[in-house]
Amino acid sequence: MLGQSRNFVGWSDLVVSPANRALTPISVVGGWFTATVERADKGNLKGLANGQIGPLRDLSGKPLVEKSWADAEGMALMADGSW
């Protein structure tokens, strides 16, 4: 996969939806990527669709720009859908 965003690098954490329909990795530079998983007839991975990418944000909505705050080595998806 190739990406044109500065956020598309060094994926640390990967969350896959319970039905294996979507995935969301978090990057070591404070970015996130999400996509729908496409499967072939026998269930093998075919590709990714509907990809979106963006920066992680602080509680006030500003992008995390300093690596010390943006490195996502311990991020986890909470039951309510928040990180």
C-alpha positions in Angstrom: 0.0 0.0 0.0 1.1 3.5 -0.7 -0.2 6.7 0.8 0.4 10.4 0.1 -0.2 11.6 3.6 2.5 12.3 6.2 0.3 10.2 8.5 0.7 7.1 6.3 3.7 5.6 8.0 4.7 3.2 10.8 1.5 1.5 11.8 1.6 0.5 15.5 -1.8 -0.6 16.6 -4.4 -2.4 14.4 -8.1 -2.7 15.4 -10.2 -5.0 13.3 -14.0 -4.9 13.6 -15.7 -7.9 15.2 -17.1 -9.0 11.9 -13.7 -8.5 10.2 -15.4 -5.9 7.8 -13.2 -2.9 8.7 -9.8 -2.1 10.0 -8.2 0.9 11.7 -4.5 1.1 12.3 -2.8 4.0 14.3 0.5 5.3 13.2 3.7 6.1 15.2 3.5 9.7 14.0 -0.1 10.3 15.3 -2.2 9.4 12.3 -5.1 7.0 11.8 -6.3 5.1 8.7 -9.6 3.3 8.3 -10.9 1.1 5.5 -13.4 -1.5 4.6 -12.0 -5.0 4.0 -13.0 -6.5 0.7 -13.0 -10.3 0.4 -13.0 -12.7 -2.6 -15.6 -15.4 -3.1 -13.9 -17.9 -0.7 -13.2 -15.2 1.9 -9.6 -14.4 1.0 -8.5 -10.8 1.3 -9.2 -9.0 -2.0 -8.4 -5.5 -1.1 -9.3 -2.4 0.9 -12.0 0.2 0.0 -13.3 3.4 1.3 -10.0 4.4 2.9 -9.8 7.5 5.0 -6.8 9.0 6.8 -6.2 11.8 9.3 -4.4 13.0 12.3 -5.1 12.0 15.9 -6.5 15.0 17.8 -6.3 16.2 21.3 -9.4 16.8 23.5 -9.8 20.3 22.0 -9.8 18.9 18.5 -6.3 20.1 17.5 -4.0 17.6 15.7 -1.3 16.0 17.8 1.9 17.3 16.2 4.6 16.4 18.8 5.7 12.8 18.4 5.9 12.4 22.2 2.1 13.0 22.4 1.3 11.4 19.0 3.0 8.1 19.3 0.2 5.6 19.6 2.0 2.5 21.0 -0.7 1.8 23.6 -3.9 3.0 21.9 -7.0 0.9 22.3 -10.6 1.1 21.0 -13.0 1.5 23.9 -16.4 -0.2 24.1 -18.1 3.1 23.3 -16.1 3.5 20.1 -13.7 6.1 21.4 -9.9 5.7 21.6 
